Amino acid sequence: MANFFKELQEKKSKLVALANKACEFGWIEESRKNSIIEKLDSDILTIGVIGQMKCGKSTFLNSFVFENSILPAATTPMTSALSVITYGEKERVVAEFYSDNEWEEQKRQAARSLEDEGNIIEESKIKAAKELVSKSNKLGDSLPQYLGKTKEDSLENLIEYVGADGKYVSIVKSVKIYYPKDYLKGVEIVDTPGFNDPIVSREERTKKFLEKADIVLMMIYAGRPFDATDRDILFENVRQYGIGKVLVGINKYDIPYCCELNPEDENQIKDYVKSQIRKACRDYNDNTMVEILNEVEPIPLSAEMALLSVLPMTKINESEDYNFAWKRYCSNFGIGTQREMREWSHLDNLVSAVKEMVDNEKNKILFAKPLNAIIEAGNNTKYNIDKELNLINHKIELLLMSDSDVDEREENLSKANKRLTKKINILGDELDAEFKQLVRKGTNELEDIVDSTCNKMIQIVQNDWKKVKSIDSIMPRLEAEDQKLKTRALKRASERLAEEGKRKIKPVLLEFFNEVEDLIMRYLPEFDSRDFIKEIQSKIELEMENTDLFSYDSDEDDKSGLADLICKYFSIVPKILGVKKIENFIEHGDNVAKIEGQINSIANEFDPVPYLENSFHRKDEVIAFIKKATITDLIEPLQEQIQEISSKKNNKEKELKKFEYRRLELEAAKHKIAEQIEQIKQLKENIL
């Protein structure tokens, strides 16, 4: 994995060099170059790692990230803190402790009785809180002095903060591990300890990390692959965090593989997990999760074999556990070298899957957009040179014409202006008609999505909220539907509509440009209309590929008001409920009806238009760009030239020499920019 991270850093360095070169060529300003470099420096590749207890997550992270035995193994899900691994100039650990209020919350949870619950999620929170409060006895009277503070320590003392029996584990909110390896620059590996945290603020932090994660790796244990706990992690927790990119690793595949009674090869293990995932999708009847998991190919691996393949042999021989594991694997697989150990670990299969996903997702944002912007800056420079060269050539041509030919040219330009204006107006009407149809279709689709989610929420309230239960018993499921709606369903539907907009505009533009080329050839036969039209088309296509046109902008704020509606709904819920625990029949029925009314208000008040406007918010720029390129930058300057030439009839020879000299300068500049563009393209190929 280190090689992959190094490759990412090399790409960043190459892009910085390319930005410097573009600035040197004068394509981009110093400020634009600096913004590209700042974006590269500030952008973080975040990989979230999830999995249940005993799945080998720590060993996996030791082999995947550190290539050394750094993390302690076998911590319990509720006592290990959220750990973030990133680059630091020296090895160190920075632990953040609970605040006073958070610790009081912990003690309140621990004081609750398990007998009053019956909800698995709530029971797990209570058990965890009791365990943590019990472990806090190690700190004795010194506990208050740590609350609300951070503590820096050496990496060798990490176990005191994340180990099951660590001195500070009961009060640790999160741990940041700084490791001096260059490949970790701009990278965060997030080890999530578990879900349903007894401390809401800590659970929220886990949620925020996972929401922004570029990739989520779920580790499962091959000895009991995709059991009920794995299923709950994926379907009860992951889905509510808006995660759209999941990889599944089946760790310790060697256990069923080397079983004497009923051995299973990698494909059998993988097929079994896939079948269980499909079954879970059917059981939960969750189309969004089906979409996310449909393409998932579980990857069997052995994290321990991968770790043994990179540890020094002296360390393996000195450790009784490592030495025993080494001999066992060598015997089971008939191997004897660390290279063979690495191959049989299959870790590289997972690394390749991570790399492919990063290339598809991260590179599009981190590298492709600034690269395309730099190429576009070069093309703009070339376009401006070509535009001026065309004008100069036209001036020279006019100066060599007779007065009657100049008059005829003026009349042709006037006709071209009128006909181009008419065609552009027709194009605008055609695009408006296409997008009105898409908006009508999109309105129905988005409203159906919101209605479907609201119906699911109502079913949860009606069927799962029992008379003797707190509203808290169903809130996680309601919040899961809320998150899925806001972060995935509406976003993806808008993206699909935006892509459909792209598909619809392309043939319309192609037909329009063919007509424009014919028109220019008719009225300006000496003008190189083919290259001119090709330049305009390529600029628009590049803009569309850069998602500047006809795309759902997921970075923009929620302009639909949906977030406000959801927040209003959740803030009203506690006000509606007068009784938190045991309610009588009438009160419960009234409360169900009131909450149903609030959920229905989400559907009734939802306005899909802002989502659709967000998807097609720059469609008018196409018309404006075409009008500027054909009328403002081409026809009108040619018309102005004729008027200028007509006023200088007596100085034609002097003007001709001046323009011929300028033409030589521009032709040299055109040759130079062509060489520069070729250099940049070669540098771009080295990056992507």
Helices and strands as residue ranges (DSSP letters): H 2-24, H 30-42, E 45-51, H 57-61, I 62-66, E 82-87, E 92-97, H 100-111, G 114-116, H 120-135, G 136-142, H 143-146, E 150-153, G 155-157, H 159-162, G 169-171, E 172-179, G 182-184, E 187-191, H 200-212, E 215-221, H 228-232, I 233-237, G 238-241, E 246-251, H 254-257, H 266-284, H 287-293, E 299-301, H 303-308, H 313-318, H 320-333, H 338-345, H 347-363, I 364-368, H 369-399, H 403-464, G 471-473, H 475-484, I 485-489, H 490-523, H 529-545, H 562-576, H 585-605, H 609-615, H 619-627, I 628-635, H 636-646, G 649-651, H 652-687
